[in-house]
Amino acid sequence: MNPLAIGNSQGEQTLRLSWPDGRESVLDHAELRRQCPCSQCRAFRLRGSTPWVDERVRIIELNPQGYGVQLVFSDGHQRGIYPWTYLAQLTP
């Protein structure tokens, strides 16, 4: 399920997704960075570690990939492609 709209707020440090079922996800940039789905970050979490992420980290670029979106962060990390289903599950 692809979102109908995506908004990235630098000031609030949030990514907003509007879903077809009427839900809206508001996801924190730093938390998205901690939950990166790339293989390196997943392996880190599988070992029981939580990556240290500066709370000031921001999403500086969004690159749609069809089934999801690549998020480029201000700390230089850009390996993770976040599938839409994964982002929907991260919604608090």
ZADO-635527 format. One record per residue (C-alpha): x, z, y; residue number from 0. Coordinates in steps of 0.001 Angstrom, whole numbers, m for minus. Layout:
% ZADO-635527
> u, w, v, seq
> X, Z, Y, NUM
...
This chain:
% ZADO-635527
> u, w, v, seq
> 0, 0, 0, 0
> 1643, m1180, 3217, 1
> 979, 664, 6489, 2
> m1121, m1038, 9134, 3
> 1162, 151, 11942, 4
> 4586, 1757, 12336, 5
> 5780, 3630, 15402, 6
> 9207, 5139, 15990, 7
> 9413, 7802, 18686, 8
> 12969, 8568, 19815, 9
> 11813, 11403, 22073, 10
> 9785, 13190, 19417, 11
> 12172, 12107, 16649, 12
> 9270, 11028, 14458, 13
> 8228, 7977, 12502, 14
> 4453, 7382, 12514, 15
> 2725, 5318, 9853, 16
> m961, 4394, 9898, 17
> m2281, 3699, 6401, 18
> m5252, 1476, 5412, 19
> m7181, 4507, 4088, 20
> m7202, 6063, 7576, 21
> m4404, 8576, 7023, 22
> m1528, 8873, 9446, 23
> 1941, 10055, 8430, 24
> 4177, 11712, 11000, 25
> 7651, 12063, 9519, 26
> 10622, 13801, 11123, 27
> 13776, 11675, 11508, 28
> 16113, 14400, 10159, 29
> 13868, 15045, 7153, 30
> 13724, 11318, 6394, 31
> 17524, 11241, 6497, 32
> 17679, 14209, 4075, 33
> 15231, 12431, 1736, 34
> 17089, 9092, 1741, 35
> 16354, 7255, m1520, 36
> 19743, 5491, m1820, 37
> 21673, 6124, m5039, 38
> 24327, 8272, m3360, 39
> 21793, 10577, m1684, 40
> 19627, 10784, m4819, 41
> 22676, 11759, m6908, 42
> 23512, 14456, m4353, 43
> 19980, 15908, m4622, 44
> 19989, 15665, m8449, 45
> 23067, 17910, m8445, 46
> 20937, 20493, m6621, 47
> 22510, 19959, m3220, 48
> 20799, 19249, 51, 49
> 22687, 16883, 2336, 50
> 23636, 18443, 5645, 51
> 21933, 16466, 8394, 52
> 22282, 17101, 12117, 53
> 18794, 17832, 13478, 54
> 19535, 15465, 16382, 55
> 19826, 12431, 14081, 56
> 17545, 9563, 15072, 57
> 16259, 6385, 13510, 58
> 17756, 3633, 15640, 59
> 16583, 589, 13705, 60
> 13772, m374, 11309, 61
> 14295, m3362, 9017, 62
> 11173, m4342, 7005, 63
> 11955, m5268, 3398, 64
> 8503, m6271, 2099, 65
> 7966, m3360, m307, 66
> 9355, m864, 2215, 67
> 11649, m416, 5169, 68
> 15373, 98, 5646, 69
> 15994, 2890, 8121, 70
> 19228, 2886, 10139, 71
> 20175, 6323, 11432, 72
> 22267, 7321, 14427, 73
> 24815, 8973, 12089, 74
> 25604, 5513, 10654, 75
> 23729, 5932, 7371, 76
> 21789, 2786, 6475, 77
> 21867, 2428, 2691, 78
> 18375, 3600, 1843, 79
> 15366, 1349, 1592, 80
> 12280, 3538, 1752, 81
> 9439, 2047, m340, 82
> 5995, 2406, 1259, 83
> 4805, 4504, m1702, 84
> 7760, 6863, m1254, 85
> 6995, 7283, 2456, 86
> 3334, 7961, 1650, 87
> 4416, 10719, m747, 88
> 6642, 12348, 1889, 89
> 3647, 12928, 4135, 90
> 3265, 16695, 4675, 91
